[in-house]
Amino acid sequence: RDFNERCAQCSEVNWGLTDGGRYYCRSCHNVTERTREVVNTDFMTNSRVQTISKGLRQQEKNDGGCEWYICEGFQLVLKKQVEALEALGVCPQMKDEILCNFWRCYLQKSKQAYCKRPAGETIKALSVCESSTDVDSDPERPSLLHLLSLSESEGDLQTDCSFASSVSKVSESTSVCSGSVDGSLYLMKNQKEKLRMTMPMTLSFCYMALLWVREPITLSELLRFVVEGHIPYLNVFQHFPEKMKLCGLDLKIFCVESWPVYEEVFNKMHELAAFLDLPRFPDITESCFLHPDMLCMKYLMEANLPDELHNWTCRVVKKIGIGEVDFLTLTPGNKSTRKVKYDVLAAAVIVVVLKLLFLLDDHYEWLLSEFAEERNKNNTEGGPYFEFKKWYEVVKHSLDVEQKKLDEERAKYLWRCEKPLFYSVKNKSKVLKRRQMVVNLQNQFGKLSGSVQCAEKPNPSSFQLSWSEEKTNGSCFHGHSLKGVLQAKRGFLTAMNPDYWLCTVKLCNENLCGHLAHYRAVEFPQSYHFVLGLFSFLLRIQPSYIHDEVCMIEHKLFDKKLCKKLKYNTVLRK
Amino acid sequence: SSNEHKLNFRKSKEACLSYIQDALLQKQWKRAAEFLTCYVESLEKDYSREHIGPSEIIWRIGSEILWHHSQSSMKEFNCFMEQMKTLGVKRYLKVCLEHVFHLLCNGQIDEAYQSLSLAESWRFGEQTAIQDKEMKLIQAYRGLLDYCSWSKQKNILLEHGEDGFSDLAVEQEMHGYFRKAAVNLKEIIKIPGVWDIFVKCYVDLLEFYGDHNEARQVLNEYAYNSKFPANPNAHVYLYQFLKRQGESKKSLISALKILHDIVPSHELMIDFNTMLQKSKKRKKRRLGLEVIFAALDYAGWKENAKAWSCLARQVKQIVVSEKHLDWIKQQWNSRKDWWPAFHFSRYLAKRNWQENKSLSYEKALVAGILLGKDCKYFKYVSHQGCKAQLRRFRMLKKFVNRHNTVCLRISG
């Protein structure tokens, strides 16, 4: 901060301090005194650590590009992401201590850095295509097309593949093209061994770090922030420095064309944690945000449900033991414990509680509601009784409005960015022309759009739906009382509803089909579907995931009764 | 699996497209433009496997929006079309042609002509051969515009001719346009298709210059060549031409016969029936009856007084002569179940009487003959007519009463 010299490379004055005490430029990662051949383990500051120690790197090339490795790219991505998280209020230790260590550990374990390069694996200096003619046609070297189609990809770059091929007519003799040094190698690597890095995995890293620090951000929130643009993900490569030229296979790795899926990021995170041989994560206790009691409170508020329901969620949590430290805390590598999706779990608890109190069979809840309505007419003291019907109407209305907005936003989403992407230099001019035409058309039709185009991102907020007690139209149900659905029995308050229906009698084997149950909306009551839909919207995940957790909770809750039933059945058969 | 629900580029653009389509259907041009702005980046992706690619979609949707949007100008539209022309070489001529249509709709004939000429001179390797059909169309439309110019010159000449001036320059120009038009129009009508306007114009040219043989040949080809799609207008044009040429009734009738077969409700059926009624041949007169009955089967003819008068005349004549009553019987057999409600209801009697006395007269005559004097329609109209002391209605009443037995034989 006291260092005011301009950076030799990018002329910016934007310095950071490494742990080793040296200044590094935050814009271009230029480290002062870089000719020193010390193996510097400060990875965040000196991203070219491995090649400096080996002395292989060329600094400049004809087109102003430099040699760079895929993992360096990912490092930049992670850096941007964690900085964004910091801007959102996450503690600064996450970046400099937690995430950086995780990343360093990953690089080491996957043998991409901090180790001797294993024998037999040489990197053919694959540079940008223009200088490719001197490389002999090697029958073993796969063609561009082959590599493009090889890996499973998160995006739909297959179509760009045919575009590229139709334009540039790739033949066997051209070398594989990528701006990075090891792009082709990266895609060819046997993923099973080394847990190859992908864009969704960057989010797994972030989530892992967040979990370690026990920040109050759930995975669903993290992914929502990504989609809303608060955390760089789509087109993050446009922040790579000028010298890191991207083309060819790099696009396959860094350009995403789909939003990250909860399951994928979640599962990868656990794989990663095991891969890195991490110890047991810090305990998730009752005072943690991620504890079901806390999350239930948040979701109850957001779902506009009475605060009194919180007592019930706590009771369920306690009864089935999902509030225990050992259940909630992640121990990587332990295959016997079920991996906990904190947000989904909390939502599922609420759903179960609603089923306990209201049954949700498309019949009973409306009866109760009428009953409460009657009582409310004569109710003068205390808060009003909670009426399911009123709640349904209010929430459904808001939900429909928000869902409609979300659908339109998704349809209007702009995926491309200013930085042009091309597979080879040959189709560069075509790509640029296309880009220009797109920009022209956007201008032309943008002017005809009428309404003001707000390019502002909405401020990131933890709550998507908010309900105010101050509004007198009675649309906020937080303070409503559950007396209408409860009865006193032997000094305890129990639900008036004596029944319960299980979502499924038998749970599936998760290892075989990936799910505990299979949700089809038509097979379940509409009220249940509505409640699932509400949380599905809030968490931005498919209702079936919540349904799975509901099934799991129910089976734990009614464990004894189910066992009895099975025993009874077997007795009968005999 | 989770992959189905992945929100990706393709799905997002599909959704975008459906919003655009909804907006277009509801004529919400601003909203359509808003979503199209987000859709255009599809151009940067390759959709070579799809049936219709984004460039075509953007062209079609974009032109719709720009054409209808209140804030869009012709200048913007033209600029957009020029961009679209560069987008897909396989579609180049099609885009040119559509652009020309829009220019014509906007009254910009000269610009349209220029555009057509420019397109005509386009060459692009093997694409030129592939887009041969579109090229022919472009040439044909240029020919059409040449015809328009010819027509203008012709009118000028005719005016001057009246004044006694002869303008050589105008005449030369006129002949020049004729040549250019004729060449192109002749080409296109060789290809099987529906070329009504080209045929009409070409025949007009030929007739003016006295080449009736060529004109006749062209029209015959157009009407009778089985390779061409069935087109009622072809027969209409032929008929009109033959009439102009003063051809015999026989050839006129044969031209209209096919039209009757294809479009029994065509307006020329009145002419047809009139010709047939007057014929000396029994078969033709019978056909005439068939023709007029068939025309009146259609709702659009219900209130056509002329058609009813044709039918009335013919059935009256048959009843009076008491010959060929079986003709009427045959025609009436398939209609007696529904014509009464369709044409001769009491409601219609009232309405026809109020709105059009001549129509009600003719219809009453027919009703009286076909259904007898006790039918609702006849009773009401004749009663009203007699009350109003209109002579012809009294005559009508008398006539039907006098011939009642004959009528009963028909309706029996």
Contacts between the chains, C-beta under 8 A, distances in Angstrom:
chain1	res1	chain2	res2	distance
A	155	B	8	6.9
A	155	B	9	7.2
A	156	B	8	6.1
A	156	B	9	6.0
A	156	B	10	5.7
A	156	B	45	7.9
A	159	B	45	5.9
A	159	B	46	4.7
A	159	B	47	6.6
A	159	B	48	7.5
A	159	B	49	7.1
A	160	B	45	6.6
A	160	B	46	5.8
A	162	B	46	5.7
A	162	B	48	5.5
A	162	B	49	7.3
A	163	B	45	7.5
A	163	B	46	3.1
A	163	B	48	7.0
A	166	B	46	7.6
A	166	B	48	6.7
A	257	B	8	5.3
A	257	B	9	4.2
A	257	B	10	7.9
A	258	B	6	4.9
A	258	B	7	6.4
A	258	B	8	3.3
A	258	B	9	6.9
A	259	B	6	7.1
A	259	B	7	4.8
A	259	B	8	7.2
A	261	B	2	5.1
A	261	B	5	7.6
A	261	B	6	5.9
A	263	B	2	5.1
A	264	B	2	7.0
A	407	B	15	7.1
A	408	B	19	6.9
A	410	B	7	6.3
A	410	B	12	5.8
A	410	B	15	6.3
A	411	B	12	6.3
A	411	B	15	4.0
A	411	B	16	4.2
A	411	B	18	7.8
A	411	B	19	5.2
A	411	B	35	6.7
A	411	B	38	7.1
A	412	B	16	6.6
A	412	B	34	7.5
A	412	B	35	6.5
A	412	B	38	4.3
A	413	B	12	5.1
A	413	B	38	7.1
A	414	B	38	6.1
A	414	B	41	6.3
A	415	B	9	5.2
A	415	B	12	7.2
A	415	B	41	6.5
A	416	B	41	4.6
A	416	B	44	5.7
A	431	B	44	7.5
A	434	B	43	5.7
A	434	B	44	5.4
A	435	B	44	6.6
A	437	B	43	6.5
A	437	B	83	6.3
A	437	B	86	7.8
A	437	B	87	7.2
A	438	B	40	5.3
A	438	B	41	5.4
A	438	B	43	5.4
A	438	B	44	6.1
A	440	B	83	6.8
A	441	B	37	7.6
A	441	B	40	4.4
A	441	B	43	7.8
A	441	B	58	7.0
A	441	B	62	7.4
A	441	B	83	7.3
A	442	B	37	5.2
A	442	B	40	5.8
A	442	B	41	7.7
A	444	B	76	6.8
A	444	B	79	7.8
A	444	B	80	6.6
A	445	B	33	4.6
A	445	B	34	7.8
A	445	B	36	5.0
A	445	B	37	4.4
A	445	B	40	7.2
A	445	B	62	7.2
A	445	B	65	7.1
A	446	B	33	7.8
A	446	B	37	4.8
A	447	B	71	7.7
A	448	B	29	7.3
A	448	B	30	6.6
A	448	B	33	3.9
A	448	B	65	6.9
A	448	B	66	7.8
A	448	B	69	5.3
A	448	B	71	6.0
A	448	B	72	6.3
A	449	B	30	6.0
A	449	B	31	8.0
A	449	B	33	4.9
A	449	B	34	4.0
A	449	B	37	6.0
A	450	B	30	3.5
A	450	B	31	7.7
A	450	B	33	7.4
A	450	B	34	7.0
A	451	B	30	7.3
A	451	B	34	6.9
A	514	B	1	7.8
A	542	B	2	7.5
A	542	B	5	5.6
